[in-house]
Amino acid sequence: MAPEGKSAFMINSTFVRPAGFYINGFTNIPHAKYFYVFLCFVYIVTVLGNGFLLLVIYLDEALHTPKYMIVFNLAFADLCGSTALIPKLLDTFLFNRRYIVYEACLSYMFFVFVFGCVQSWTLVTMALDRFIAICFPLRYHTIVTKPAIGVMLLCSWVCSISYLALLVKLVDRLSFCTSVVVVKSFFCDHGPIYRMSCNDNSLNNIIAYVALPVFILSPPILIALTYVFISVALKRIASGEERLKAFKTCSSHLILVAIFFVPILSTNIATAATAHIHPNARIINSSLTHTIPALLNPIIYALRTEEVLNSIKKLWRSLRASQSIDTHLFIHSSPVPAKKGWPVLPATCQTSHTD
C-alpha cells in the first residue's frame, strides 16, 4: 500500500463518531426537582403569553404595521426557542433520560442557538425602529416600511440559520475518543462538545470565538449606539413632557435588552475571567438566560402597551357581539314546543303574527 493510502486508512480507522451523548448538567443540586417544576411553569406561561400576542397581532389589522412585524417576529422566536429547549430539558432531567442520540443532539444544538440568535438581532431591529421614530419622526413612515422591516428580519433568519448550519457541520467532522460522550451542560451545548474531540478542532474554536462578537457583543453595542443618538435627540426637545413620553416608548425595550444581554455577558465574562466559577452556577444561570427573557418579553413590551390593550378590548367586544348575535339567531330559529295533541307548525308559521 502506498504511504498516502496508508495514512488515509489510519485516519479513517481512528475516526470515531459517537452513538450518542450523555447530558450531565444539574448534578448534585439539592431540591433540583423544584427548579424543573419552575421551568415547567415558565414554559406554560411563555407559550400562553407569546401565543396570545401572536394571535392578537394576526387578528387585528390595526397592528399590521412595521413595528408590530418586529414584535411578531420576537414573539415567534421566543415561542420556538422555548419549545426547542424546555420540553427536552425537562424530559432529560426530570425523567432522567439523559442519553440522546448523535443526530438528535446536533439538531437540538442547531435549533436552540438559531432562535437565540434571531432574538438577539430582533432586539437590534427594535432599537433601530425607536431610533428612527425619535430622531427622524417626519420621515418615519417613509423609512420604516413593511418591505424594509421584512428584509431586515429575513436577513437575521438567513444569517443565523447559515451560521448555525456551518457550526453544526463542523461539529459533525469531529472525532471523539469514546462511543458515548458526557456533555457537562444542560443541553447539547457547542463548547462542551467540541472541546472533547480527539482530532483537530481549531475551526470549531474559531467559529465559537466569531459567535461572541457577532451574536453577543455586536447587538448590545449597536443598541447602545442607537440610544446615544436618541439621548442627544431628546435633549433638543424643549418640553419635558414630550421628552418623558418619548422615553417611555424606549423604556420597555431597554428592559428587554437588559434582561436578555446582561446575564449572557456576565456569564461569558465570568467564565473568561476566572476558572473557579462552579459548573452548577454557570448551568443554572445559562438555563435561566435562555428561558426567562421569552417569558417576560410579551408582558413587558407588548401586552402592556396602549395599542395592544386597545386591540385586545376591540377583539373581546367583537367576540362578545358575535356570540350574542349567534345566541339571538339560535333562539329565534328554534321551533316553539307544541302542546300535547297539537300539530307541530313550521317555524315560519310559529313566528308569524295574527290579527
Kinemage of the C-alpha trace (Angstrom):
@kinemage 1
@onewidth
@group {chain A} dominant
@subgroup {mainchain}
@vectorlist {calphas} color= white
{ca met a 1} P 0.000 0.000 0.000
{ca ala a 2} L 1.280 3.496 -0.902
{ca pro a 3} L 2.213 5.817 2.004
{ca glu a 4} L -0.620 8.231 1.169
{ca gly a 5} L -3.197 5.446 1.155
{ca lys a 6} L -1.846 4.012 4.375
{ca ser a 7} L -2.070 7.360 6.201
{ca ala a 8} L -5.608 7.909 4.888
{ca phe a 9} L -6.581 4.442 6.128
{ca met a 10} L -5.150 5.221 9.578
{ca ile a 11} L -7.083 8.496 9.764
{ca asn a 12} L -10.344 6.829 8.738
{ca ser a 13} L -9.794 3.926 11.114
{ca thr a 14} L -9.285 6.252 14.098
{ca phe a 15} L -12.280 8.468 13.330
{ca val a 16} L -14.939 7.830 15.988
{ca arg a 17} L -18.446 9.231 15.699
{ca pro a 18} L -20.252 8.596 18.994
{ca ala a 19} L -23.553 6.780 19.020
{ca gly a 20} L -24.896 9.421 21.358
{ca phe a 21} L -24.230 11.930 24.119
{ca tyr a 22} L -24.926 11.807 27.849
{ca ile a 23} L -26.053 15.191 29.186
{ca asn a 24} L -24.662 15.577 32.683
{ca gly a 25} L -25.817 19.018 33.833
{ca phe a 26} L -27.581 19.792 37.135
{ca thr a 27} L -25.603 17.231 39.152
{ca asn a 28} L -25.696 17.248 42.948
{ca ile a 29} L -28.086 20.198 43.122
{ca pro a 30} L -30.335 19.998 46.226
{ca his a 31} L -34.068 20.160 45.537
{ca ala a 32} L -33.442 20.225 41.777
{ca lys a 33} L -36.975 18.999 41.051
{ca tyr a 34} L -38.389 22.295 42.290
{ca phe a 35} L -36.271 24.051 39.685
{ca tyr a 36} L -37.642 21.757 36.970
{ca val a 37} L -41.198 22.484 38.107
{ca phe a 38} L -40.381 26.186 37.927
{ca leu a 39} L -39.125 25.734 34.349
{ca cys a 40} L -42.351 23.906 33.516
{ca phe a 41} L -44.334 26.882 34.815
{ca val a 42} L -42.086 29.244 32.818
{ca tyr a 43} L -42.741 27.260 29.651
{ca ile a 44} L -46.525 27.220 30.116
{ca val a 45} L -46.683 30.988 30.707
{ca thr a 46} L -44.285 31.584 27.796
{ca val a 47} L -46.475 29.607 25.402
{ca leu a 48} L -49.670 31.301 26.614
{ca gly a 49} L -48.218 34.827 26.580
{ca asn a 50} L -46.429 34.655 23.240
{ca gly a 51} L -49.186 32.601 21.606
{ca phe a 52} L -51.810 35.105 22.723
{ca leu a 53} L -49.702 38.008 21.460
{ca leu a 54} L -49.215 36.337 18.067
{ca leu a 55} L -52.968 35.746 17.834
{ca val a 56} L -53.831 39.365 18.693
{ca ile a 57} L -51.389 40.770 16.140
{ca tyr a 58} L -52.646 38.355 13.482
{ca leu a 59} L -56.344 39.089 14.052
{ca asp a 60} L -56.235 42.883 14.402
{ca glu a 61} L -55.396 44.645 11.145
{ca ala a 62} L -54.590 47.831 13.085
{ca leu a 63} L -51.442 46.047 14.327
{ca his a 64} L -50.305 45.059 10.839
{ca thr a 65} L -47.595 47.720 10.952
{ca pro a 66} L -43.777 47.529 10.631
{ca lys a 67} L -43.357 47.986 14.393
{ca tyr a 68} L -45.573 45.019 15.200
{ca met a 69} L -43.950 42.937 12.476
{ca ile a 70} L -40.854 43.135 14.687
{ca val a 71} L -42.878 42.301 17.802
{ca phe a 72} L -44.477 39.353 15.994
{ca asn a 73} L -41.052 38.081 14.950
{ca leu a 74} L -39.703 38.346 18.504
{ca ala a 75} L -42.740 36.549 19.967
{ca phe a 76} L -42.415 33.794 17.352
{ca ala a 77} L -38.683 33.361 18.076
{ca asp a 78} L -39.387 33.335 21.839
{ca leu a 79} L -42.088 30.697 21.444
{ca cys a 80} L -39.991 28.468 19.178
{ca gly a 81} L -36.827 28.900 21.250
{ca ser a 82} L -38.562 27.898 24.482
{ca thr a 83} L -40.231 24.954 22.740
{ca ala a 84} L -36.880 23.803 21.352
{ca leu a 85} L -35.213 23.894 24.781
{ca ile a 86} L -37.502 23.488 27.793
{ca pro a 87} L -39.552 20.338 26.975
{ca lys a 88} L -36.394 18.378 26.129
{ca leu a 89} L -34.611 19.790 29.188
{ca leu a 90} L -37.454 18.612 31.442
{ca asp a 91} L -37.542 15.237 29.744
{ca thr a 92} L -33.770 14.920 30.222
{ca phe a 93} L -33.510 15.758 33.903
{ca leu a 94} L -36.973 15.413 35.422
{ca phe a 95} L -37.453 11.917 33.961
{ca asn a 96} L -33.719 11.086 33.946
{ca arg a 97} L -33.486 10.431 30.186
{ca arg a 98} L -30.027 11.888 29.794
{ca tyr a 99} L -28.898 9.869 26.805
{ca ile a 100} L -29.525 11.450 23.412
{ca val a 101} L -28.526 10.025 20.039
{ca tyr a 102} L -25.905 11.797 17.937
{ca glu a 103} L -28.159 13.237 15.204
{ca ala a 104} L -30.802 14.395 17.692
{ca cys a 105} L -28.132 16.175 19.751
{ca leu a 106} L -26.875 18.144 16.748
{ca ser a 107} L -30.460 19.108 15.834
{ca tyr a 108} L -31.056 20.147 19.442
{ca met a 109} L -27.959 22.372 19.340
{ca phe a 110} L -28.947 23.919 16.000
{ca phe a 111} L -32.490 24.964 16.921
{ca val a 112} L -31.657 26.310 20.389
{ca phe a 113} L -28.916 28.548 19.006
{ca val a 114} L -30.819 29.646 15.878
{ca phe a 115} L -33.755 31.050 17.823
{ca gly a 116} L -31.407 32.689 20.339
{ca cys a 117} L -29.524 34.448 17.524
{ca val a 118} L -32.785 35.616 15.942
{ca gln a 119} L -33.938 37.008 19.310
{ca ser a 120} L -30.674 38.919 19.630
{ca trp a 121} L -30.886 40.629 16.247
{ca thr a 122} L -34.624 41.268 16.545
{ca leu a 123} L -33.847 43.429 19.580
{ca val a 124} L -31.415 45.371 17.375
{ca thr a 125} L -34.173 45.894 14.802
{ca met a 126} L -36.441 47.195 17.572
{ca ala a 127} L -33.742 49.671 18.610
{ca leu a 128} L -33.434 50.927 15.029
{ca asp a 129} L -37.203 51.392 14.891
{ca arg a 130} L -37.147 53.525 18.056
{ca phe a 131} L -34.103 55.465 16.796
{ca ile a 132} L -35.831 56.459 13.535
{ca ala a 133} L -39.145 57.213 15.294
{ca ile a 134} L -37.487 59.681 17.694
{ca cys a 135} L -34.632 61.119 15.621
{ca phe a 136} L -36.456 61.282 12.263
{ca pro a 137} L -40.169 61.444 13.166
{ca leu a 138} L -41.248 63.175 9.937
{ca arg a 139} L -39.545 60.538 7.777
{ca tyr a 140} L -40.502 57.544 9.922
{ca his a 141} L -43.252 56.201 7.661
{ca thr a 142} L -41.096 56.540 4.541
{ca ile a 143} L -38.066 54.808 6.093
{ca val a 144} L -39.702 52.175 8.307
{ca thr a 145} L -41.856 50.325 5.806
{ca lys a 146} L -43.076 46.746 5.736
{ca pro a 147} L -40.664 45.730 2.925
{ca ala a 148} L -37.705 47.310 4.744
{ca ile a 149} L -38.503 45.606 8.054
{ca gly a 150} L -39.247 42.351 6.223
{ca val a 151} L -35.791 42.425 4.591
{ca met a 152} L -34.092 43.116 7.940
{ca leu a 153} L -35.923 40.289 9.699
{ca leu a 154} L -35.312 37.907 6.802
{ca cys a 155} L -31.592 38.709 6.903
{ca ser a 156} L -31.496 37.887 10.623
{ca trp a 157} L -33.095 34.492 9.952
{ca val a 158} L -30.929 33.661 6.924
{ca cys a 159} L -27.670 34.708 8.595
{ca ser a 160} L -28.492 32.857 11.823
{ca ile a 161} L -29.514 29.664 10.031
{ca ser a 162} L -26.453 29.758 7.739
{ca tyr a 163} L -24.032 30.375 10.593
{ca leu a 164} L -25.503 27.660 12.811
{ca ala a 165} L -25.624 25.184 9.914
{ca leu a 166} L -21.883 25.746 9.451
{ca leu a 167} L -21.292 25.373 13.196
{ca val a 168} L -23.144 22.061 13.344
{ca lys a 169} L -21.409 20.810 10.182
{ca leu a 170} L -18.016 21.488 11.761
{ca val a 171} L -19.073 19.514 14.841
{ca asp a 172} L -20.060 16.645 12.557
{ca arg a 173} L -16.460 16.350 11.280
{ca leu a 174} L -15.024 15.850 14.771
{ca ser a 175} L -13.788 12.543 16.118
{ca phe a 176} L -14.341 11.546 19.736
{ca cys a 177} L -12.417 9.157 21.935
{ca thr a 178} L -15.427 7.267 23.280
{ca ser a 179} L -18.665 5.922 21.851
{ca val a 180} L -20.708 7.926 24.390
{ca val a 181} L -19.578 11.498 25.173
{ca val a 182} L -20.527 13.092 28.507
{ca val a 183} L -21.673 16.703 27.992
{ca lys a 184} L -21.298 18.900 31.078
{ca ser a 185} L -24.197 21.206 30.289
{ca phe a 186} L -28.000 21.306 30.422
{ca phe a 187} L -28.388 20.729 26.657
{ca cys a 188} L -26.235 19.829 23.662
{ca asp a 189} L -24.042 22.896 24.052
{ca his a 190} L -21.429 23.595 21.405
{ca gly a 191} L -18.481 24.444 23.671
{ca pro a 192} L -18.560 21.405 25.982
{ca ile a 193} L -18.986 19.096 22.967
{ca tyr a 194} L -16.293 20.284 20.563
{ca arg a 195} L -13.681 20.619 23.336
{ca met a 196} L -13.954 16.861 23.998
{ca ser a 197} L -12.976 15.894 20.448
{ca cys a 198} L -9.772 13.985 19.716
{ca asn a 199} L -8.880 15.406 16.303
{ca asp a 200} L -8.135 18.984 15.220
{ca asn a 201} L -10.928 21.307 16.445
{ca ser a 202} L -9.262 24.620 15.571
{ca leu a 203} L -12.049 25.526 13.097
{ca asn a 204} L -14.652 24.909 15.784
{ca asn a 205} L -12.674 27.106 18.143
{ca ile a 206} L -12.551 29.894 15.553
{ca ile a 207} L -16.283 29.787 14.801
{ca ala a 208} L -17.044 29.769 18.532
{ca tyr a 209} L -14.986 32.933 19.016
{ca val a 210} L -16.609 34.529 15.957
{ca ala a 211} L -20.019 33.967 17.570
{ca leu a 212} L -19.001 36.043 20.602
{ca pro a 213} L -18.666 39.387 18.743
{ca val a 214} L -21.305 38.669 16.086
{ca phe a 215} L -24.204 37.478 18.236
{ca ile a 216} L -23.307 38.505 21.805
{ca leu a 217} L -21.217 41.701 21.677
{ca ser a 218} L -22.299 43.456 18.453
{ca pro a 219} L -26.063 43.601 19.198
{ca pro a 220} L -25.786 45.369 22.586
{ca ile a 221} L -23.102 47.702 21.193
{ca leu a 222} L -25.342 48.675 18.273
{ca ile a 223} L -28.307 49.128 20.622
{ca ala a 224} L -26.185 51.309 22.927
{ca leu a 225} L -25.152 53.488 19.964
{ca thr a 226} L -28.762 53.992 18.908
{ca tyr a 227} L -29.663 55.129 22.427
{ca val a 228} L -26.735 57.549 22.487
{ca phe a 229} L -28.214 59.226 19.405
{ca ile a 230} L -31.698 59.034 20.935
{ca ser a 231} L -30.431 60.759 24.113
{ca val a 232} L -28.877 63.551 22.039
{ca ala a 233} L -32.149 63.985 20.135
{ca leu a 234} L -34.187 64.054 23.365
{ca lys a 235} L -32.011 66.833 24.809
{ca arg a 236} L -33.074 69.053 21.926
{ca ile a 237} L -36.732 68.663 22.873
{ca ala a 238} L -37.749 71.716 24.880
{ca ser a 239} L -40.839 70.213 26.516
{ca gly a 240} L -40.145 67.936 29.446
{ca glu a 241} L -43.482 66.214 28.955
{ca glu a 242} L -42.632 65.275 25.369
{ca arg a 243} L -39.216 64.083 26.493
{ca leu a 244} L -40.796 61.849 29.130
{ca lys a 245} L -43.303 60.492 26.631
{ca ala a 246} L -40.520 59.648 24.165
{ca phe a 247} L -38.502 57.984 26.927
{ca lys a 248} L -41.466 55.803 27.925
{ca thr a 249} L -41.601 54.384 24.402
{ca cys a 250} L -37.982 53.240 24.876
{ca ser a 251} L -38.112 52.040 28.488
{ca ser a 252} L -39.779 48.705 27.702
{ca his a 253} L -37.227 47.943 25.017
{ca leu a 254} L -34.339 48.829 27.339
{ca ile a 255} L -35.717 46.425 29.952
{ca leu a 256} L -35.871 43.652 27.337
{ca val a 257} L -32.299 44.348 26.277
{ca ala a 258} L -31.086 44.257 29.895
{ca ile a 259} L -32.948 41.013 30.647
{ca phe a 260} L -31.592 39.336 27.519
{ca phe a 261} L -27.974 40.537 27.326
{ca val a 262} L -26.830 41.229 30.899
{ca pro a 263} L -26.959 37.554 32.057
{ca ile a 264} L -25.305 36.365 28.815
{ca leu a 265} L -22.497 38.916 29.049
{ca ser a 266} L -21.972 38.360 32.779
{ca thr a 267} L -21.760 34.582 32.335
{ca asn a 268} L -19.257 34.829 29.469
{ca ile a 269} L -17.154 37.445 31.241
{ca ala a 270} L -17.122 35.459 34.487
{ca thr a 271} L -16.192 32.261 32.635
{ca ala a 272} L -13.388 34.027 30.737
{ca ala a 273} L -12.099 35.921 33.779
{ca thr a 274} L -11.982 33.047 36.237
{ca ala a 275} L -11.923 29.284 36.029
{ca his a 276} L -13.303 28.937 39.582
{ca ile a 277} L -16.973 29.517 38.775
{ca his a 278} L -18.969 26.496 39.905
{ca pro a 279} L -20.358 24.440 36.984
{ca asn a 280} L -23.832 24.271 38.533
{ca ala a 281} L -23.928 28.049 38.999
{ca arg a 282} L -22.959 28.530 35.359
{ca ile a 283} L -25.531 25.978 34.163
{ca ile a 284} L -28.400 27.438 36.230
{ca asn a 285} L -27.569 30.978 35.103
{ca ser a 286} L -27.351 29.879 31.455
{ca ser a 287} L -30.634 27.974 31.629
{ca leu a 288} L -32.436 30.987 33.108
{ca thr a 289} L -30.826 33.224 30.470
{ca his a 290} L -32.298 31.021 27.739
{ca thr a 291} L -35.793 30.840 29.265
{ca ile a 292} L -36.724 33.936 31.320
{ca pro a 293} L -36.496 36.570 28.530
{ca ala a 294} L -39.004 34.655 26.396
{ca leu a 295} L -41.371 34.639 29.383
{ca leu a 296} L -41.097 38.377 30.071
{ca asn a 297} L -40.892 39.789 26.534
{ca pro a 298} L -44.644 39.777 25.741
{ca ile a 299} L -45.551 41.037 29.228
{ca ile a 300} L -43.059 43.910 29.304
{ca tyr a 301} L -43.042 45.080 25.705
{ca ala a 302} L -46.383 44.283 24.114
{ca leu a 303} L -49.202 43.264 26.440
{ca arg a 304} L -48.906 46.481 28.471
{ca thr a 305} L -48.754 48.899 25.519
{ca glu a 306} L -51.795 51.005 24.701
{ca glu a 307} L -52.129 49.759 21.108
{ca val a 308} L -52.156 46.096 22.096
{ca leu a 309} L -54.530 46.663 25.024
{ca asn a 310} L -56.935 48.524 22.734
{ca ser a 311} L -56.729 45.703 20.216
{ca ile a 312} L -57.474 43.135 22.919
{ca lys a 313} L -60.509 45.142 24.068
{ca lys a 314} L -61.724 45.513 20.481
{ca leu a 315} L -61.345 41.807 19.760
{ca trp a 316} L -63.104 40.963 23.025
{ca arg a 317} L -66.039 43.252 22.176
{ca ser a 318} L -66.339 41.796 18.673
{ca leu a 319} L -66.214 38.268 20.098
{ca arg a 320} L -68.990 39.050 22.609
{ca ala a 321} L -71.046 40.744 19.910
{ca ser a 322} L -70.748 37.745 17.597
{ca gln a 323} L -71.690 35.399 20.455
{ca ser a 324} L -74.777 37.473 21.279
{ca ile a 325} L -75.813 37.506 17.596
{ca asp a 326} L -75.391 33.738 17.366
{ca thr a 327} L -77.450 33.282 20.540
{ca his a 328} L -80.183 35.612 19.234
{ca leu a 329} L -80.372 33.752 15.927
{ca phe a 330} L -80.446 30.399 17.701
{ca ile a 331} L -83.331 31.449 19.954
{ca his a 332} L -85.459 32.859 17.135
{ca ser a 333} L -84.749 29.987 14.759
{ca ser a 334} L -85.645 27.291 17.315
{ca pro a 335} L -89.175 25.807 16.883
{ca val a 336} L -91.755 26.521 19.594
{ca pro a 337} L -92.574 23.326 21.513
{ca ala a 338} L -96.102 22.107 20.608
{ca lys a 339} L -98.655 21.283 23.251
{ca lys a 340} L -99.739 17.723 23.641
{ca gly a 341} L -102.075 16.689 20.862
{ca trp a 342} L -101.435 19.810 18.768
{ca pro a 343} L -99.771 19.585 15.353
{ca val a 344} L -96.280 20.988 15.029
{ca leu a 345} L -96.313 24.036 12.749
{ca pro a 346} L -93.368 25.182 10.639
{ca ala a 347} L -91.064 27.786 12.178
{ca thr a 348} L -92.340 30.468 9.798
{ca cys a 349} L -95.900 29.919 10.993
{ca gln a 350} L -94.900 29.864 14.642
{ca thr a 351} L -93.177 33.251 14.471
{ca ser a 352} L -95.870 34.957 12.350
{ca his a 353} L -98.351 37.393 13.929
{ca thr a 354} L -102.121 37.086 13.660
{ca asp a 355} L -104.553 39.986 13.600
